[in-house]
Amino acid sequence: MYVGFKSVASTSAVKTVADLATVPVKATSVELQAVANHVAYTMDDATDPTATAGMLLLTTSPPKEFSIDDLRRIRFIRVTGDGVLNCHYIAGRDI
């Protein structure tokens, strides 16, 4: 069940779940999609992503689903020019 949507600017500053504002209480997973420019991310609680370090969310790829626990550890940054990270929050589906 869909429980919320957020659109967050992806800039040169490293961002965390705190930058995604309030995650809906019932959310169990989130779909993330990069728009306009690719986004690099890490989820190890220690490593900041850079344009050359981290996993990539490509603008040409379908949204990627993460558990809410993973989302709490994620750090993300733009790869090139500023873009947007779309977040679709889902309840009742564990991944």
PLY file of the C-alpha trace (Angstrom):
ply
format ascii 1.0
element vertex 95
property float x
property float y
property float z
element edge 94
property int vertex1
property int vertex2
end_header
0.00 0.00 0.00
1.32 3.44 -0.98
1.76 5.71 2.08
3.68 8.73 0.85
5.91 10.50 -1.66
8.80 12.92 -1.34
11.02 14.57 -3.91
14.46 15.59 -2.59
17.12 17.67 -4.31
20.27 15.71 -5.08
23.19 18.15 -4.83
26.93 18.15 -4.24
26.34 17.89 -0.46
26.12 14.39 1.04
22.57 13.81 2.29
21.07 11.26 4.68
17.62 10.07 5.67
17.31 13.27 7.75
17.22 15.19 4.46
14.24 13.12 3.31
12.09 14.82 5.98
9.61 12.62 7.85
9.39 8.98 6.76
5.76 7.84 7.12
5.32 5.78 10.31
3.72 2.79 8.53
6.34 2.61 5.77
8.17 -0.72 5.49
10.03 0.01 2.25
10.82 2.80 -0.16
11.36 2.98 -3.90
14.06 5.45 -4.94
14.41 6.91 -8.41
17.04 9.35 -9.70
15.69 12.10 -11.94
17.70 14.50 -14.16
21.13 13.18 -13.02
22.51 9.96 -11.56
22.84 9.55 -7.78
25.61 7.68 -5.91
24.81 6.08 -2.55
26.36 4.08 0.30
24.67 2.28 3.21
27.47 1.32 5.62
26.99 4.14 8.17
30.59 5.27 7.64
31.45 5.95 4.00
30.27 9.05 2.22
29.57 8.51 -1.46
31.34 10.55 -4.12
30.94 10.84 -7.87
33.33 7.87 -8.17
32.64 5.90 -4.95
29.40 4.15 -4.06
26.59 2.35 -5.83
24.70 4.17 -8.58
21.04 4.94 -9.10
20.89 5.72 -12.80
18.23 7.96 -14.30
17.70 5.30 -16.97
17.01 2.51 -14.46
13.65 1.67 -12.89
13.14 2.68 -9.23
15.12 0.59 -6.73
13.39 -0.69 -3.61
15.02 -0.51 -0.17
13.82 -1.57 3.27
13.18 1.23 5.75
16.13 -0.06 7.83
18.39 0.37 4.77
16.98 3.84 4.18
18.01 4.87 7.70
21.66 4.12 6.80
21.72 5.54 3.28
23.87 8.48 2.25
23.54 9.93 -1.22
25.03 12.58 -3.49
24.67 13.68 -7.09
27.10 12.22 -9.61
27.14 15.22 -11.95
24.77 18.21 -12.07
21.99 18.69 -9.55
19.04 16.34 -9.80
16.17 14.91 -7.80
15.69 11.75 -5.78
12.05 10.62 -5.81
10.92 8.52 -2.84
7.77 6.36 -2.90
6.98 4.99 0.55
5.22 1.63 0.81
3.59 -0.16 3.79
2.93 -3.85 4.27
5.58 -5.21 1.93
8.92 -6.43 3.25
11.78 -6.86 0.84
0 1
1 2
2 3
3 4
4 5
5 6
6 7
7 8
8 9
9 10
10 11
11 12
12 13
13 14
14 15
15 16
16 17
17 18
18 19
19 20
20 21
21 22
22 23
23 24
24 25
25 26
26 27
27 28
28 29
29 30
30 31
31 32
32 33
33 34
34 35
35 36
36 37
37 38
38 39
39 40
40 41
41 42
42 43
43 44
44 45
45 46
46 47
47 48
48 49
49 50
50 51
51 52
52 53
53 54
54 55
55 56
56 57
57 58
58 59
59 60
60 61
61 62
62 63
63 64
64 65
65 66
66 67
67 68
68 69
69 70
70 71
71 72
72 73
73 74
74 75
75 76
76 77
77 78
78 79
79 80
80 81
81 82
82 83
83 84
84 85
85 86
86 87
87 88
88 89
89 90
90 91
91 92
92 93
93 94
